[in-house]
Amino acid sequence: MVIFYMTELKTKPNEKNVREFLNKVENTRRREDSLELLKLMEEITQEKPIMWGDSIIGFGSYHYKYKSGREADWLATGFSPRKQSLTVYIMDGFEKYDDLLGKLGKHKTGKSCLYINKLEDVSIPVLKELVNESMKYVKENFDVK
C-alpha cells in the first residue's frame, strides 16, 4: 500500500501588518519602491493588501486545483521586496504579454514572477497594464475571494 502525504503550503495569508513589514525593508530604494508599488496595486486591484508568509504582499486570493487533485488558495497578484529585486507576481505567466514586456523596460521574468531592480527602470503605465491584465485573467478563470 502506498500512502501519499500532501505537504501543506507554508506561504499563507496572515495578520502581519503590511506597512510595518515594508517600513523595515533595509534598502532605502527598495523600501520606497515597495511603498509606491503598494499604492499602485491597491489602486489596480481594489483589494486590501495582506501579508502571505513572511515576505509577500498579496491582493485578493483564489482557489485552484492541480491536475493531481491537490487544492490550494493563492494570492491573485502581489509582490515581494526581495534583496535582489522587486518580485511582482503575474499569475497567468508571460507568454501572451510579449508586446507589453517589450515596452516595459529593464526586467527579467520567471514562470510567473516579474523581477524589477527599481521602479524607475520600467514604464509604470505598462506595469499597471500587466497587473491589470493578470487580475482580469484570474477573475475570469477562478473564483476570486
N, CA, C and O atoms as a GROMACS GRO file, in nm:
protein
  580
    1MET      N    1   0.084  -0.118   0.000
    1MET     CA    2   0.000   0.000   0.000
    1MET      C    3   0.089   0.125   0.000
    1MET      O    4   0.183   0.135   0.078
    2VAL      N    5   0.059   0.221  -0.088
    2VAL     CA    6   0.134   0.346  -0.097
    2VAL      C    7   0.051   0.456  -0.034
    2VAL      O    8  -0.067   0.472  -0.065
    3ILE      N    9   0.113   0.533   0.054
    3ILE     CA   10   0.044   0.644   0.120
    3ILE      C   11   0.110   0.773   0.073
    3ILE      O   12   0.232   0.788   0.080
    4PHE      N   13   0.028   0.866   0.026
    4PHE     CA   14   0.079   0.996  -0.017
    4PHE      C   15   0.043   1.098   0.089
    4PHE      O   16  -0.071   1.103   0.137
    5TYR      N   17   0.138   1.179   0.125
    5TYR     CA   18   0.112   1.287   0.219
    5TYR      C   19   0.117   1.417   0.142
    5TYR      O   20   0.213   1.445   0.070
    6MET      N   21   0.014   1.495   0.155
    6MET     CA   22   0.010   1.626   0.089
    6MET      C   23   0.081   1.727   0.180
    6MET      O   24   0.041   1.748   0.294
    7THR      N   25   0.185   1.787   0.129
    7THR     CA   26   0.251   1.889   0.207
    7THR      C   27   0.166   2.014   0.206
    7THR      O   28   0.105   2.049   0.105
    8GLU      N   29   0.163   2.079   0.317
    8GLU     CA   30   0.083   2.200   0.330
    8GLU      C   31   0.165   2.320   0.286
    8GLU      O   32   0.285   2.328   0.315
    9LEU      N   33   0.102   2.413   0.216
    9LEU     CA   34   0.172   2.534   0.174
    9LEU      C   35   0.216   2.612   0.297
    9LEU      O   36   0.138   2.632   0.390
   10LYS      N   37   0.340   2.657   0.296
   10LYS     CA   38   0.391   2.737   0.407
   10LYS      C   39   0.354   2.884   0.390
   10LYS      O   40   0.344   2.958   0.488
   11THR      N   41   0.334   2.925   0.267
   11THR     CA   42   0.302   3.065   0.240
   11THR      C   43   0.151   3.081   0.243
   11THR      O   44   0.080   3.044   0.149
   12LYS      N   45   0.103   3.136   0.354
   12LYS     CA   46  -0.041   3.154   0.376
   12LYS      C   47  -0.068   3.298   0.418
   12LYS      O   48   0.022   3.366   0.468
   13PRO      N   49  -0.190   3.344   0.397
   13PRO     CA   50  -0.224   3.478   0.445
   13PRO      C   51  -0.218   3.480   0.598
   13PRO      O   52  -0.248   3.381   0.664
   14ASN      N   53  -0.180   3.595   0.651
   14ASN     CA   54  -0.170   3.609   0.796
   14ASN      C   55  -0.206   3.751   0.837
   14ASN      O   56  -0.238   3.834   0.752
   15GLU      N   57  -0.200   3.778   0.964
   15GLU     CA   58  -0.241   3.908   1.019
   15GLU      C   59  -0.127   4.009   1.032
   15GLU      O   60  -0.147   4.116   1.088
   16LYS      N   61  -0.009   3.976   0.982
   16LYS     CA   62   0.104   4.069   0.994
   16LYS      C   63   0.072   4.199   0.921
   16LYS      O   64  -0.001   4.200   0.822
   17ASN      N   65   0.127   4.308   0.972
   17ASN     CA   66   0.100   4.440   0.917
   17ASN      C   67   0.187   4.468   0.795
   17ASN      O   68   0.310   4.466   0.804
   18VAL      N   69   0.123   4.493   0.682
   18VAL     CA   70   0.194   4.516   0.554
   18VAL      C   71   0.286   4.637   0.563
   18VAL      O   72   0.403   4.629   0.526
   19ARG      N   73   0.234   4.749   0.611
   19ARG     CA   74   0.315   4.871   0.615
   19ARG      C   75   0.433   4.858   0.712
   19ARG      O   76   0.542   4.909   0.685
   20GLU      N   77   0.412   4.791   0.825
   20GLU     CA   78   0.523   4.767   0.918
   20GLU      C   79   0.631   4.685   0.850
   20GLU      O   80   0.750   4.715   0.862
   21PHE      N   81   0.589   4.582   0.777
   21PHE     CA   82   0.685   4.499   0.705
   21PHE      C   83   0.764   4.583   0.604
   21PHE      O   84   0.886   4.577   0.600
   22LEU      N   85   0.692   4.662   0.523
   22LEU     CA   86   0.760   4.741   0.420
   22LEU      C   87   0.850   4.848   0.480
   22LEU      O   88   0.956   4.878   0.424
   23ASN      N   89   0.809   4.906   0.591
   23ASN     CA   90   0.892   5.008   0.655
   23ASN      C   91   1.021   4.952   0.713
   23ASN      O   92   1.112   5.028   0.745
   24LYS      N   93   1.030   4.819   0.726
   24LYS     CA   94   1.151   4.755   0.778
   24LYS      C   95   1.245   4.708   0.666
   24LYS      O   96   1.353   4.655   0.694
   25VAL      N   97   1.205   4.727   0.541
   25VAL     CA   98   1.294   4.690   0.430
   25VAL      C   99   1.420   4.776   0.440
   25VAL      O  100   1.411   4.899   0.439
   26GLU      N  101   1.535   4.712   0.450
   26GLU     CA  102   1.660   4.784   0.476
   26GLU      C  103   1.703   4.877   0.363
   26GLU      O  104   1.740   4.992   0.387
   27ASN      N  105   1.698   4.829   0.241
   27ASN     CA  106   1.741   4.910   0.126
   27ASN      C  107   1.640   5.023   0.104
   27ASN      O  108   1.522   4.999   0.079
   28THR      N  109   1.688   5.146   0.113
   28THR     CA  110   1.600   5.264   0.104
   28THR      C  111   1.523   5.267  -0.027
   28THR      O  112   1.401   5.288  -0.027
   29ARG      N  113   1.592   5.247  -0.139
   29ARG     CA  114   1.524   5.250  -0.269
   29ARG      C  115   1.419   5.141  -0.277
   29ARG      O  116   1.307   5.165  -0.321
   30ARG      N  117   1.454   5.020  -0.234
   30ARG     CA  118   1.360   4.907  -0.239
   30ARG      C  119   1.237   4.937  -0.151
   30ARG      O  120   1.124   4.906  -0.188
   31ARG      N  121   1.262   4.998  -0.035
   31ARG     CA  122   1.151   5.034   0.055
   31ARG      C  123   1.059   5.137  -0.011
   31ARG      O  124   0.937   5.122  -0.010
   32GLU      N  125   1.117   5.242  -0.067
   32GLU     CA  126   1.038   5.347  -0.132
   32GLU      C  127   0.962   5.291  -0.253
   32GLU      O  128   0.844   5.321  -0.272
   33ASP      N  129   1.030   5.210  -0.334
   33ASP     CA  130   0.964   5.148  -0.450
   33ASP      C  131   0.851   5.056  -0.405
   33ASP      O  132   0.746   5.050  -0.469
   34SER      N  133   0.872   4.984  -0.297
   34SER     CA  134   0.770   4.892  -0.246
   34SER      C  135   0.646   4.967  -0.198
   34SER      O  136   0.534   4.923  -0.222
   35LEU      N  137   0.666   5.079  -0.133
   35LEU     CA  138   0.552   5.160  -0.087
   35LEU      C  139   0.476   5.217  -0.207
   35LEU      O  140   0.353   5.227  -0.204
   36GLU      N  141   0.549   5.255  -0.311
   36GLU     CA  142   0.486   5.303  -0.434
   36GLU      C  143   0.409   5.190  -0.504
   36GLU      O  144   0.297   5.210  -0.550
   37LEU      N  145   0.470   5.074  -0.511
   37LEU     CA  146   0.405   4.957  -0.572
   37LEU      C  147   0.281   4.916  -0.492
   37LEU      O  148   0.182   4.871  -0.550
   38LEU      N  149   0.286   4.929  -0.362
   38LEU     CA  150   0.171   4.901  -0.277
   38LEU      C  151   0.052   4.988  -0.319
   38LEU      O  152  -0.059   4.938  -0.338
   39LYS      N  153   0.077   5.119  -0.333
   39LYS     CA  154  -0.030   5.211  -0.375
   39LYS      C  155  -0.083   5.175  -0.513
   39LYS      O  156  -0.204   5.172  -0.536
   40LEU      N  157   0.008   5.147  -0.605
   40LEU     CA  158  -0.028   5.112  -0.742
   40LEU      C  159  -0.117   4.987  -0.745
   40LEU      O  160  -0.218   4.985  -0.815
   41MET      N  161  -0.080   4.885  -0.671
   41MET     CA  162  -0.155   4.760  -0.674
   41MET      C  163  -0.288   4.771  -0.601
   41MET      O  164  -0.386   4.706  -0.640
   42GLU      N  165  -0.293   4.852  -0.496
   42GLU     CA  166  -0.422   4.876  -0.429
   42GLU      C  167  -0.519   4.944  -0.526
   42GLU      O  168  -0.636   4.908  -0.534
   43GLU      N  169  -0.466   5.041  -0.601
   43GLU     CA  170  -0.547   5.114  -0.699
   43GLU      C  171  -0.598   5.021  -0.809
   43GLU      O  172  -0.716   5.025  -0.843
   44ILE      N  173  -0.513   4.938  -0.863
   44ILE     CA  174  -0.549   4.850  -0.973
   44ILE      C  175  -0.646   4.741  -0.929
   44ILE      O  176  -0.747   4.716  -0.995
   45THR      N  177  -0.615   4.676  -0.817
   45THR     CA  178  -0.692   4.559  -0.776
   45THR      C  179  -0.817   4.592  -0.696
   45THR      O  180  -0.911   4.513  -0.691
   46GLN      N  181  -0.818   4.709  -0.633
   46GLN     CA  182  -0.925   4.746  -0.541
   46GLN      C  183  -0.937   4.643  -0.427
   46GLN      O  184  -1.045   4.622  -0.373
   47GLU      N  185  -0.824   4.581  -0.394
   47GLU     CA  186  -0.818   4.480  -0.288
   47GLU      C  187  -0.729   4.531  -0.175
   47GLU      O  188  -0.638   4.610  -0.197
   48LYS      N  189  -0.758   4.484  -0.055
   48LYS     CA  190  -0.678   4.517   0.063
   48LYS      C  191  -0.551   4.432   0.059
   48LYS      O  192  -0.558   4.312   0.034
   49PRO      N  193  -0.433   4.493   0.083
   49PRO     CA  194  -0.310   4.415   0.084
   49PRO      C  195  -0.303   4.327   0.209
   49PRO      O  196  -0.338   4.370   0.319
   50ILE      N  197  -0.257   4.205   0.190
   50ILE     CA  198  -0.246   4.110   0.300
   50ILE      C  199  -0.110   4.042   0.290
   50ILE      O  200  -0.064   4.007   0.182
   51MET      N  201  -0.047   4.024   0.404
   51MET     CA  202   0.081   3.951   0.408
   51MET      C  203   0.053   3.803   0.384
   51MET      O  204  -0.040   3.746   0.441
   52TRP      N  205   0.135   3.744   0.301
   52TRP     CA  206   0.136   3.600   0.276
   52TRP      C  207   0.273   3.552   0.319
   52TRP      O  208   0.373   3.591   0.260
   53GLY      N  209   0.278   3.468   0.420
   53GLY     CA  210   0.407   3.425   0.472
   53GLY      C  211   0.478   3.544   0.533
   53GLY      O  212   0.416   3.635   0.586
   54ASP      N  213   0.610   3.541   0.526
   54ASP     CA  214   0.690   3.646   0.589
   54ASP      C  215   0.726   3.762   0.497
   54ASP      O  216   0.769   3.867   0.544
   55SER      N  217   0.708   3.744   0.363
   55SER     CA  218   0.763   3.849   0.276
   55SER      C  219   0.684   3.879   0.149
   55SER      O  220   0.733   3.952   0.063
   56ILE      N  221   0.564   3.825   0.134
   56ILE     CA  222   0.485   3.852   0.013
   56ILE      C  223   0.361   3.932   0.051
   56ILE      O  224   0.292   3.900   0.147
   57ILE      N  225   0.335   4.036  -0.026
   57ILE     CA  226   0.213   4.116  -0.009
   57ILE      C  227   0.119   4.074  -0.121
   57ILE      O  228   0.150   4.090  -0.239
   58GLY      N  229   0.003   4.021  -0.084
   58GLY     CA  230  -0.093   3.973  -0.181
   58GLY      C  231  -0.217   4.060  -0.188
   58GLY      O  232  -0.253   4.127  -0.092
   59PHE      N  233  -0.282   4.056  -0.304
   59PHE     CA  234  -0.405   4.130  -0.328
   59PHE      C  235  -0.507   4.032  -0.384
   59PHE      O  236  -0.490   3.982  -0.496
   60GLY      N  237  -0.611   4.005  -0.308
   60GLY     CA  238  -0.709   3.906  -0.349
   60GLY      C  239  -0.651   3.766  -0.339
   60GLY      O  240  -0.530   3.749  -0.324
   61SER      N  241  -0.737   3.667  -0.348
   61SER     CA  242  -0.691   3.529  -0.349
   61SER      C  243  -0.788   3.446  -0.431
   61SER      O  244  -0.901   3.488  -0.458
   62TYR      N  245  -0.744   3.330  -0.470
   62TYR     CA  246  -0.829   3.240  -0.546
   62TYR      C  247  -0.798   3.096  -0.508
   62TYR      O  248  -0.690   3.065  -0.458
   63HIS      N  249  -0.894   3.010  -0.534
   63HIS     CA  250  -0.880   2.868  -0.505
   63HIS      C  251  -0.854   2.796  -0.637
   63HIS      O  252  -0.920   2.824  -0.737
   64TYR      N  253  -0.759   2.704  -0.637
   64TYR     CA  254  -0.731   2.630  -0.759
   64TYR      C  255  -0.706   2.483  -0.727
   64TYR      O  256  -0.681   2.446  -0.612
   65LYS      N  257  -0.712   2.404  -0.829
   65LYS     CA  258  -0.693   2.260  -0.815
   65LYS      C  259  -0.590   2.215  -0.917
   65LYS      O  260  -0.604   2.241  -1.037
   66TYR      N  261  -0.486   2.148  -0.870
   66TYR     CA  262  -0.385   2.091  -0.958
   66TYR      C  263  -0.444   1.970  -1.032
   66TYR      O  264  -0.544   1.913  -0.990
   67LYS      N  265  -0.380   1.932  -1.141
   67LYS     CA  266  -0.422   1.812  -1.214
   67LYS      C  267  -0.413   1.688  -1.124
   67LYS      O  268  -0.486   1.591  -1.144
   68SER      N  269  -0.324   1.693  -1.026
   68SER     CA  270  -0.306   1.581  -0.934
   68SER      C  271  -0.422   1.567  -0.836
   68SER      O  272  -0.435   1.466  -0.767
   69GLY      N  273  -0.507   1.672  -0.830
   69GLY     CA  274  -0.618   1.670  -0.736
   69GLY      C  275  -0.592   1.755  -0.613
   69GLY      O  276  -0.684   1.786  -0.537
   70ARG      N  277  -0.468   1.792  -0.592
   70ARG     CA  278  -0.434   1.878  -0.478
   70ARG      C  279  -0.498   2.015  -0.497
   70ARG      O  280  -0.504   2.066  -0.609
   71GLU      N  281  -0.546   2.075  -0.389
   71GLU     CA  282  -0.610   2.206  -0.395
   71GLU      C  283  -0.538   2.304  -0.304
   71GLU      O  284  -0.475   2.265  -0.206
   72ALA      N  285  -0.547   2.430  -0.338
   72ALA     CA  286  -0.482   2.533  -0.256
   72ALA      C  287  -0.544   2.669  -0.284
   72ALA      O  288  -0.613   2.688  -0.385
   73ASP      N  289  -0.519   2.762  -0.195
   73ASP     CA  290  -0.554   2.902  -0.215
   73ASP      C  291  -0.424   2.978  -0.238
   73ASP      O  292  -0.321   2.946  -0.179
   74TRP      N  293  -0.430   3.077  -0.324
   74TRP     CA  294  -0.311   3.157  -0.356
   74TRP      C  295  -0.352   3.300  -0.384
   74TRP      O  296  -0.468   3.327  -0.413
   75LEU      N  297  -0.256   3.390  -0.373
   75LEU     CA  298  -0.283   3.531  -0.399
   75LEU      C  299  -0.315   3.553  -0.546
   75LEU      O  300  -0.256   3.489  -0.634
   76ALA      N  301  -0.408   3.644  -0.574
   76ALA     CA  302  -0.445   3.673  -0.712
   76ALA      C  303  -0.333   3.750  -0.783
   76ALA      O  304  -0.306   3.727  -0.901
   77THR      N  305  -0.270   3.839  -0.712
   77THR     CA  306  -0.149   3.908  -0.758
   77THR      C  307  -0.080   3.962  -0.634
   77THR      O  308  -0.136   3.961  -0.525
   78GLY      N  309   0.040   4.009  -0.651
   78GLY     CA  310   0.111   4.063  -0.537
   78GLY      C  311   0.255   4.092  -0.571
   78GLY      O  312   0.296   4.090  -0.687
   79PHE      N  313   0.332   4.120  -0.466
   79PHE     CA  314   0.474   4.148  -0.486
   79PHE      C  315   0.552   4.120  -0.359
   79PHE      O  316   0.495   4.104  -0.251
   80SER      N  317   0.682   4.116  -0.374
   80SER     CA  318   0.772   4.099  -0.261
   80SER      C  319   0.899   4.180  -0.283
   80SER      O  320   0.958   4.176  -0.391
   81PRO      N  321   0.940   4.255  -0.182
   81PRO     CA  322   1.064   4.331  -0.193
   81PRO      C  323   1.184   4.244  -0.157
   81PRO      O  324   1.239   4.256  -0.048
   82ARG      N  325   1.224   4.159  -0.248
   82ARG     CA  326   1.338   4.069  -0.225
   82ARG      C  327   1.468   4.150  -0.227
   82ARG      O  328   1.471   4.262  -0.277
   83LYS      N  329   1.573   4.094  -0.171
   83LYS     CA  330   1.702   4.164  -0.168
   83LYS      C  331   1.754   4.192  -0.309
   83LYS      O  332   1.807   4.299  -0.335
   84GLN      N  333   1.738   4.094  -0.399
   84GLN     CA  334   1.790   4.108  -0.535
   84GLN      C  335   1.707   4.202  -0.621
   84GLN      O  336   1.761   4.277  -0.703
   85SER      N  337   1.573   4.199  -0.602
   85SER     CA  338   1.484   4.279  -0.687
   85SER      C  339   1.343   4.280  -0.629
   85SER      O  340   1.311   4.204  -0.538
   86LEU      N  341   1.262   4.368  -0.684
   86LEU     CA  342   1.118   4.363  -0.656
   86LEU      C  343   1.063   4.248  -0.739
   86LEU      O  344   1.090   4.240  -0.858
   87THR      N  345   0.986   4.161  -0.678
   87THR     CA  346   0.926   4.050  -0.749
   87THR      C  347   0.775   4.073  -0.754
   87THR      O  348   0.709   4.081  -0.651
   88VAL      N  349   0.722   4.084  -0.875
   88VAL     CA  350   0.578   4.104  -0.895
   88VAL      C  351   0.521   3.973  -0.948
   88VAL      O  352   0.576   3.914  -1.041
   89TYR      N  353   0.412   3.928  -0.889
   89TYR     CA  354   0.352   3.800  -0.926
   89TYR      C  355   0.242   3.819  -1.029
   89TYR      O  356   0.138   3.878  -1.000
   90ILE      N  357   0.265   3.767  -1.149
   90ILE     CA  358   0.172   3.773  -1.262
   90ILE      C  359   0.126   3.630  -1.284
   90ILE      O  360   0.197   3.550  -1.344
   91MET      N  361   0.008   3.597  -1.234
   91MET     CA  362  -0.036   3.459  -1.221
   91MET      C  363  -0.055   3.382  -1.352
   91MET      O  364  -0.045   3.260  -1.352
   92ASP      N  365  -0.080   3.450  -1.460
   92ASP     CA  366  -0.100   3.377  -1.586
   92ASP      C  367   0.027   3.367  -1.669
   92ASP      O  368   0.022   3.331  -1.787
   93GLY      N  369   0.141   3.399  -1.610
   93GLY     CA  370   0.267   3.389  -1.682
   93GLY      C  371   0.284   3.500  -1.783
   93GLY      O  372   0.214   3.602  -1.777
   94PHE      N  373   0.377   3.482  -1.876
   94PHE     CA  374   0.414   3.593  -1.965
   94PHE      C  375   0.402   3.563  -2.114
   94PHE      O  376   0.429   3.651  -2.196
   95GLU      N  377   0.363   3.442  -2.150
   95GLU     CA  378   0.359   3.404  -2.292
   95GLU      C  379   0.279   3.500  -2.378
   95GLU      O  380   0.320   3.532  -2.490
   96LYS      N  381   0.166   3.546  -2.328
   96LYS     CA  382   0.080   3.633  -2.410
   96LYS      C  383   0.112   3.782  -2.394
   96LYS      O  384   0.041   3.866  -2.448
   97TYR      N  385   0.219   3.813  -2.321
   97TYR     CA  386   0.250   3.953  -2.294
   97TYR      C  387   0.377   4.002  -2.362
   97TYR      O  388   0.439   4.097  -2.314
   98ASP      N  389   0.417   3.940  -2.472
   98ASP     CA  390   0.540   3.981  -2.539
   98ASP      C  391   0.541   4.129  -2.574
   98ASP      O  392   0.641   4.198  -2.554
   99ASP      N  393   0.429   4.179  -2.628
   99ASP     CA  394   0.422   4.321  -2.666
   99ASP      C  395   0.442   4.412  -2.545
   99ASP      O  396   0.519   4.507  -2.551
  100LEU      N  397   0.370   4.382  -2.436
  100LEU     CA  398   0.382   4.464  -2.316
  100LEU      C  399   0.523   4.456  -2.257
  100LEU      O  400   0.581   4.557  -2.218
  101LEU      N  401   0.578   4.336  -2.252
  101LEU     CA  402   0.712   4.320  -2.196
  101LEU      C  403   0.815   4.396  -2.278
  101LEU      O  404   0.914   4.446  -2.224
  102GLY      N  405   0.793   4.405  -2.408
  102GLY     CA  406   0.882   4.480  -2.495
  102GLY      C  407   0.880   4.630  -2.467
  102GLY      O  408   0.976   4.701  -2.497
  103LYS      N  409   0.771   4.676  -2.409
  103LYS     CA  410   0.755   4.819  -2.376
  103LYS      C  411   0.785   4.849  -2.229
  103LYS      O  412   0.792   4.966  -2.190
  104LEU      N  413   0.802   4.744  -2.148
  104LEU     CA  414   0.812   4.762  -2.003
  104LEU      C  415   0.940   4.832  -1.959
  104LEU      O  416   0.936   4.918  -1.872
  105GLY      N  417   1.051   4.795  -2.017
  105GLY     CA  418   1.179   4.847  -1.970
  105GLY      C  419   1.262   4.733  -1.913
  105GLY      O  420   1.236   4.616  -1.942
  106LYS      N  421   1.359   4.767  -1.832
  106LYS     CA  422   1.455   4.669  -1.781
  106LYS      C  423   1.388   4.577  -1.678
  106LYS      O  424   1.338   4.622  -1.575
  107HIS      N  425   1.388   4.446  -1.708
  107HIS     CA  426   1.325   4.347  -1.620
  107HIS      C  427   1.375   4.207  -1.656
  107HIS      O  428   1.443   4.187  -1.757
  108LYS      N  429   1.340   4.112  -1.573
  108LYS     CA  430   1.361   3.970  -1.602
  108LYS      C  431   1.232   3.899  -1.564
  108LYS      O  432   1.151   3.952  -1.487
  109THR      N  433   1.211   3.779  -1.618
  109THR     CA  434   1.092   3.704  -1.583
  109THR      C  435   1.128   3.561  -1.545
  109THR      O  436   1.228   3.506  -1.589
  110GLY      N  437   1.042   3.504  -1.461
  110GLY     CA  438   1.043   3.362  -1.428
  110GLY      C  439   0.909   3.308  -1.475
  110GLY      O  440   0.843   3.371  -1.558
  111LYS      N  441   0.866   3.196  -1.424
  111LYS     CA  442   0.740   3.137  -1.468
  111LYS      C  443   0.623   3.234  -1.450
  111LYS      O  444   0.550   3.260  -1.546
  112SER      N  445   0.604   3.289  -1.331
  112SER     CA  446   0.501   3.390  -1.310
  112SER      C  447   0.554   3.504  -1.224
  112SER      O  448   0.478   3.575  -1.159
  113CYS      N  449   0.685   3.521  -1.226
  113CYS     CA  450   0.750   3.628  -1.149
  113CYS      C  451   0.813   3.730  -1.244
  113CYS      O  452   0.886   3.695  -1.336
  114LEU      N  453   0.783   3.855  -1.218
  114LEU     CA  454   0.844   3.966  -1.290
  114LEU      C  455   0.944   4.030  -1.196
  114LEU      O  456   0.907   4.077  -1.088
  115TYR      N  457   1.072   4.031  -1.234
  115TYR     CA  458   1.177   4.084  -1.149
  115TYR      C  459   1.217   4.224  -1.199
  115TYR      O  460   1.256   4.242  -1.314
  116ILE      N  461   1.207   4.320  -1.109
  116ILE     CA  462   1.240   4.459  -1.140
  116ILE      C  463   1.342   4.507  -1.038
  116ILE      O  464   1.321   4.493  -0.918
  117ASN      N  465   1.451   4.563  -1.086
  117ASN     CA  466   1.552   4.614  -0.994
  117ASN      C  467   1.502   4.738  -0.921
  117ASN      O  468   1.509   4.747  -0.798
  118LYS      N  469   1.451   4.834  -0.999
  118LYS     CA  470   1.392   4.955  -0.938
  118LYS      C  471   1.283   5.006  -1.030
  118LYS      O  472   1.290   4.990  -1.152
  119LEU      N  473   1.182   5.070  -0.971
  119LEU     CA  474   1.066   5.114  -1.049
  119LEU      C  475   1.104   5.213  -1.159
  119LEU      O  476   1.038   5.216  -1.263
  120GLU      N  477   1.206   5.292  -1.138
  120GLU     CA  478   1.244   5.390  -1.241
  120GLU      C  479   1.297   5.323  -1.368
  120GLU      O  480   1.310   5.388  -1.472
  121ASP      N  481   1.327   5.192  -1.360
  121ASP     CA  482   1.373   5.117  -1.477
  121ASP      C  483   1.260   5.075  -1.570
  121ASP      O  484   1.285   5.032  -1.683
  122VAL      N  485   1.135   5.088  -1.524
  122VAL     CA  486   1.023   5.039  -1.603
  122VAL      C  487   0.918   5.147  -1.626
  122VAL      O  488   0.912   5.247  -1.555
  123SER      N  489   0.835   5.123  -1.727
  123SER     CA  490   0.723   5.211  -1.757
  123SER      C  491   0.609   5.176  -1.661
  123SER      O  492   0.556   5.064  -1.665
  124ILE      N  493   0.571   5.270  -1.576
  124ILE     CA  494   0.464   5.245  -1.479
  124ILE      C  495   0.331   5.217  -1.549
  124ILE      O  496   0.259   5.126  -1.506
  125PRO      N  497   0.294   5.290  -1.655
  125PRO     CA  498   0.169   5.256  -1.724
  125PRO      C  499   0.168   5.112  -1.778
  125PRO      O  500   0.065   5.046  -1.773
  126VAL      N  501   0.281   5.065  -1.829
  126VAL     CA  502   0.289   4.928  -1.882
  126VAL      C  503   0.281   4.828  -1.766
  126VAL      O  504   0.214   4.725  -1.777
  127LEU      N  505   0.349   4.858  -1.656
  127LEU     CA  506   0.341   4.771  -1.538
  127LEU      C  507   0.197   4.761  -1.488
  127LEU      O  508   0.150   4.653  -1.454
  128LYS      N  509   0.128   4.874  -1.484
  128LYS     CA  510  -0.014   4.875  -1.442
  128LYS      C  511  -0.097   4.786  -1.535
  128LYS      O  512  -0.183   4.711  -1.489
  129GLU      N  513  -0.071   4.796  -1.664
  129GLU     CA  514  -0.147   4.716  -1.760
  129GLU      C  515  -0.122   4.567  -1.740
  129GLU      O  516  -0.214   4.486  -1.748
  130LEU      N  517   0.004   4.529  -1.715
  130LEU     CA  518   0.037   4.388  -1.690
  130LEU      C  519  -0.038   4.335  -1.567
  130LEU      O  520  -0.097   4.227  -1.571
  131VAL      N  521  -0.034   4.410  -1.458
  131VAL     CA  522  -0.101   4.369  -1.335
  131VAL      C  523  -0.252   4.362  -1.358
  131VAL      O  524  -0.318   4.268  -1.314
  132ASN      N  525  -0.306   4.462  -1.427
  132ASN     CA  526  -0.449   4.464  -1.455
  132ASN      C  527  -0.492   4.344  -1.541
  132ASN      O  528  -0.593   4.280  -1.512
  133GLU      N  529  -0.415   4.314  -1.644
  133GLU     CA  530  -0.447   4.201  -1.732
  133GLU      C  531  -0.438   4.068  -1.656
  133GLU      O  532  -0.520   3.979  -1.677
  134SER      N  533  -0.340   4.057  -1.570
  134SER     CA  534  -0.326   3.935  -1.490
  134SER      C  535  -0.443   3.919  -1.394
  134SER      O  536  -0.496   3.809  -1.379
  135MET      N  537  -0.484   4.028  -1.330
  135MET     CA  538  -0.600   4.021  -1.240
  135MET      C  539  -0.725   3.984  -1.318
  135MET      O  540  -0.807   3.905  -1.271
  136LYS      N  541  -0.741   4.040  -1.438
  136LYS     CA  542  -0.856   4.008  -1.522
  136LYS      C  543  -0.858   3.858  -1.553
  136LYS      O  544  -0.963   3.794  -1.546
  137TYR      N  545  -0.743   3.803  -1.587
  137TYR     CA  546  -0.731   3.661  -1.616
  137TYR      C  547  -0.774   3.577  -1.494
  137TYR      O  548  -0.854   3.484  -1.508
  138VAL      N  549  -0.723   3.611  -1.378
  138VAL     CA  550  -0.755   3.535  -1.257
  138VAL      C  551  -0.904   3.543  -1.228
  138VAL      O  552  -0.966   3.442  -1.196
  139LYS      N  553  -0.962   3.662  -1.238
  139LYS     CA  554  -1.106   3.678  -1.211
  139LYS      C  555  -1.192   3.602  -1.311
  139LYS      O  556  -1.298   3.550  -1.275
  140GLU      N  557  -1.148   3.595  -1.437
  140GLU     CA  558  -1.225   3.525  -1.540
  140GLU      C  559  -1.213   3.373  -1.529
  140GLU      O  560  -1.301   3.301  -1.575
  141ASN      N  561  -1.106   3.324  -1.467
  141ASN     CA  562  -1.079   3.181  -1.467
  141ASN      C  563  -1.090   3.114  -1.330
  141ASN      O  564  -1.089   2.991  -1.320
  142PHE      N  565  -1.101   3.193  -1.226
  142PHE     CA  566  -1.106   3.138  -1.090
  142PHE      C  567  -1.207   3.216  -1.007
  142PHE      O  568  -1.247   3.327  -1.043
  143ASP      N  569  -1.246   3.158  -0.897
  143ASP     CA  570  -1.334   3.224  -0.803
  143ASP      C  571  -1.247   3.308  -0.708
  143ASP      O  572  -1.189   3.255  -0.613
  144VAL      N  573  -1.238   3.437  -0.735
  144VAL     CA  574  -1.155   3.526  -0.656
  144VAL      C  575  -1.228   3.561  -0.527
  144VAL      O  576  -1.346   3.597  -0.528
  145LYS      N  577  -1.157   3.549  -0.419
  145LYS     CA  578  -1.215   3.578  -0.286
  145LYS      C  579  -1.183   3.719  -0.244
  145LYS      O  580  -1.223   3.762  -0.136
   0.00000   0.00000   0.00000
